[in-house]
Amino acid sequence: MTDQEKTELQLEQAVRQLTRALRELQKNQPHFAAVFVGNVQAMLPKLRQQLAR
C-alpha cells in the first residue's frame, strides 16, 4: 500500500467520524458527537504531515 493510499484511507476515516458526529448532533447527543470530533482532531497533525509531502 502506497503512502497516498494510506493517506486516503485516513481521510476517509476522518470523514466517517465527522459524519457520525453530525448524526449524533441531529439526535441531540452532543457528548457522543464530541467524542467523534475529538477523534478527528487527534488525527489531524499526522494527516497534515502526510499531505504536506
C-alpha positions, 0 to 999 in steps of 0.5 A: 500500500502506497503512502497516498493510499494510506493517506486516503484511507485516513481521510476517509476515516476522518470523514466517517467520524465527522459524519457520525458526529453530525448524526449524533448532533441531529439526535441531540447527543452532543457528548457522543458527537464530541467524542467523534470530533475529538477523534478527528482532531487527534488525527489531524497533525499526522494527516497534515504531515502526510499531505504536506509531502 
